[in-house]
């Protein structure tokens, strides 16, 4: 028994969206149920991390909050 999708099913894949970033980081996000998966790494993808950002209504536009004065 195989676990591959039958021939009539549409293939499933993550449609990653690139988010602009500074400091030489590569940041990607993908919509998932209940929020976003967010991946960040250095430009060479040698070191990175993946996290879940809860946002059930998918309202996050992809940017950070404005800096607050110190």
N, C-alpha and C positions, 0 to 999 in steps of 0.2 A: 504494500500500500504506500503510495506516495502522498506527500502533503502539498504538492503544487496545485495551483488553481486550475479548475477545469478550463477547457479551451474557450468556453462561451463567456467566462467571467472577464471583466475589464481588469487589467493589472492595477494594483494599488501601489502608490509611491508617495513619498513626502515631497511636497512642492515647497522647497526652502526659499525663503525671501532674504535677500541680503539687506543688512541695515548698515548705513554709513557710520563709521567710527573713526576716532583719531587714535593716536598712539600706536599705529601699526597693527591694530587688531582686526581680525576678520570676525564679524558677528552675523549669524544667520538665525532666522526664526521660522517656525512652521506652526500653523493652526492645528490644534488637537482638541478633543472634547474637554471642555472646562478651562481652556487657556492656551498657552503657547509653550512649545519646547524651544529653548534658546541655547545656541551653541556659540561659544567664543573661543578663539585661539589666536596664537601669534600668526604672522603672515605665512609661515611655512607649514602650518598645521602640525608642528612638532609637539606642542603643549596646548591643551585646551580643556574645556569643561562643558558639560551639558546640564541645564537646569530646567525645571518646570516653573512657569510664571502663571499663577492662577488668574484668570480673567474670563469668566463664563460668557460674557457678552462680546468678547474680542474687541474691546474698545481701545486697547493700547495701540498707539500709532507708531511705536517703534523707537521713540526717542526717550532720553532721560529727562528728569526734572531740571528746571533752571537752577544754576548755582545760587546758593544763598550767601549774602555778604558775611564775612567773618568778623 
